[in-house]
């Protein structure tokens, strides 16, 4: 079979915008920095877009009033009966609202600046977005460059935009007769800290008010560039600008204008962002060249899936989603921190990571043969391990308990839901195993040894022996992945039981690989762990559920993850198949989330129903829609949702490459009746 023409595959899905897609702007980035632009290729009209035109990094965080204004130790914990033992959780804000909500909102990610164009008409008036015409904006995925072309009153403007792959620098090139006419300049504006959409009138827009919450100072400026310092309470960063020729003037407390020299028809600009002293800015040419080398290498290595020759009319759209999701997750989910659900675009849940989503953001990197992109965020678990151990010990458990909603330093956030979730706990074990599958060496085992062992120690400690049933149980209290269940009335959630068994089994295998003696408790918990609860021939969310299946069918159908995301060692396949069919027919899919559709597709694939797998993956639902820029849309304040993109890639890889112990056939998760032609290379089978 001829190898896939990767450049043709990728390039046919280059987003091309011929109007202002106000919900779907394009971005460039490198996993640590992202810059989101309007149709001008810069952030010229941020107020006109529904989607925030942001500039975010993994180091850009702020704490309102200072980093030590409040601490977790100040919180009064709510006691939960845990099989006769009282364990406190930070779930109740009553009477401590200020501390509770400050800890949720801080630290929060910062929008580091808006770098745009100011365009003037012949009379010197500001040109509005609606006045631009002949718009054609293309994201060249093969090079990682946005090429934006438009006209102002018949005069052409072209802007090229790229991000350096190895440093937090943006390269921008502007070509137009408007420069020489004095009708085009660069605007540099800095918004105020903005913890969360709901903190400022339920808006996700950048915060252009509250000017007293931050300080901006120009440290130096000349005809070739400038350096600006930004200060917010105890937090600060630098912005270094380098341009071809011109001058900079301050136009407001937090705003500047770069006026190009009148002799120019082309202006190159480099924007360099840094948490401390800014390094020397590279030339824009160097940024474009580095971006092109990086993205071509990215697309040529790892996995590829081509579906365009299929007869199913949905195939080309699925192929588009697959290509764009690879770009977007490499841009937003491949950094040194587990990402927030909106990546490096704008703040959702205060910019913090939800660790139960880390698998959905990043596990697919292993399946697509790009294990280095997963490893970047894995080392963060080692950095926060002391705090995870403290959290476990504070609740009377052994090992390390990973928080759910978390900032960069590893401190858990209070929440009436998040603190009671547990399905993030086995993630580091599964992700470490993916790293070992890719590189089965002693070095890999040692690198993640403590993460795996301490995660498993907590899991074995968390399981409670129930004498009456001669079994180990999980919860109460516990809130399952299907979060609409009460923590004090939930026991033995289906997905979590399977994941506990999966994680402890892998951890035991790691002990063997390391030459360590077995842990009898881990093996005992695995052997005597409760089995998922079955009623009327289907698996329910958990054992104590009081609602009928038909009235509990909202949010995540997480029971399907037990045989789909996971190999289903504890479940009966026929029962799970009936469960899948019941979910398909009766679930309130409009209440689900972007990763639920690929989760259901993976379950259908493993259960031998490839037609259903495709239908689930491409179900016509709002939260399963993918915008022109490739982002998985959820709702008005959640315009992008990276777990949906990552879940799609995990599902397609499973469906195309199969899974260990699965059928030895080509593309077992796709229909084999000739409607789908699936070509793939470089994919790795999942467990």
GIHU-V100743 format. One line per field, one symbol per residue. ss: DSSP state (~ for helix, > for strand, _ for the rest). phi: phi as a letter, one per 30 degrees, with the letter a starting at -180 (. if undefined). burial: I if it has 24 or more other ideal C-beta (glycine too) atoms within 12 Angstrom, else O. A space follows every 50 residues. Layout:
ss=???
phi=???
burial=???
//
This chain:
ss=_____~~~~~~____>>________>>>>___>>>>>________~~~__ ____>>>___>>_________~~~___>>>>>__>>>>>_______~~~~ ~~~~~__>>____>>>>>>>_____>__~~~>>>>>>>>>____>>>>>> >>__>>>>>>>>>_____>>>>>>>>~~~~___>>>>>>__>____~~~_ ______>___~~~_>>>>>>>>__>>>>>>>>__>>>>>>>>>__>>>>> >>__>>>>>>_____>>>>>>>>>_________~~~~~~~~~~~~~~~~~ ___>>>________~~~~~~~~~~~~~~~~~~________________~~ ~_>>~~~~~~~~_~~~~___~~~~~~~~~~~~~~~~~~~~~~~~______ ____>>_____>_____~~~>_____~~~~~~~~~~~~___~~~~~~_~~ ~~~~~~~~~~~~_>>>____>>>_____>_______~~~____~~~~~~~ ~~~~~~~~~~~~~______~~~~~~~~~>____>>__>>_________~~ ~______~~~~~>___>_____~~~~~~~~~~~~~~__~~~__~~~~~~~ ~~~~~~___~~~~~~~~____~~~>>_____>>_>__>___~~~~~~~~~ ~~~~~~~_>___________________>>>____>_
phi=.dddddddedddcedbccadddcbdcbblbjcbbbcbcddibcdbddccd ddccbbbdcdbbbdijdcdbbddddddcdbdbhjbdbcbdcbdeibedde dddddbdbdcddlccbccccddcidddcedddbhdbbbcdddcibcccba bchicdbbbcbabddcadbccbbbbadddddicbbccbbbddebeaeddb ihbcddccchdddabbbddaabdclabbccbbhccaacbccbbdalbbbd caebbbbccddddccbbcbbcccadbeddddddeeddddddddddddedd cidabcbddddddddddddedddddddddddccccdcedddciccadbhi iddcddceeddbddeddcibdddddedddddddceeddddddddciccib cddccacdcjddcdadcedcdbddddedddddddddedbdbddddddced ddddddeddddddcdcddchacbciddacdedddcdddbbbhdeddeddd ddddddddddddddicddcedddddedcdecedcbhibdcdadcdcdded cccbidddedddbldcdidccddddddddedddedbddddcdbedddddd ddddddcibdddeddddcedbedccbdddjdddbadcbdbadeddddedd dddddddibdidddbdhdcceccjdccccbaidcdde
burial=OOOIOIOOIIOOIIIIIOOIIIIIIIIIIIIIIIIIIIIIIIIIIIOIII IIIIIIIIIIIIIIOOOOOIOIOOIOIIOIOIIOOOIIIIIOOOOOOOII IIIIIIIIIIIIIIIIIIIIOOOOOOIOIOIIOOIIIIIIIIIIIIIIII OIIOIIIIIIIIIIIOIIIIIIIIIIOIIOOOIIIIIIIIIIIIIIIOII OOOIIIIIOOOOIIOIOIOOIOOIIIIIIIOIIOIIIIIIIIIIIIOIOO OOOIIIIIIIOOOIIIIIIIIIIIIOOIOOIIIIOIIIOIIIOIIOOIIO OIIIIIIIOIOIOIIOIIIIIIIIIIIIIIIIIIIIIIIIIIIIIIIIII IIIIIIIIIIIIIIIIIIIIIIIIIIIIIIIIOIIOIIIIIIOOIOIIII IIIIIIIIIIIIIIIIIIIIIIIIIIIIIIIIIIIIIIOOOOOIIOOIII IIIIIIIIIIIIIIOOOOOOIIIIIIIIIIIIIIIIIOIIIIIIIIIIII IIIIIIIIIIIOOIOOOOIOIIOOIIOIIIIIIIIOOIIIIIIIIOOOIO OIIIIIIIIIIIIIIIIIIIIOOOIIIIIIIIIIOOIOIOOIIIIIIIII IIIIIIIOIIIIIIIIIIIOIIIIIIIIIIIIIIOOIIIIIIIIIIIIII IIIIIIIIIOOIOOOOIIIIIOOOOIIIIIIIIIIII
//
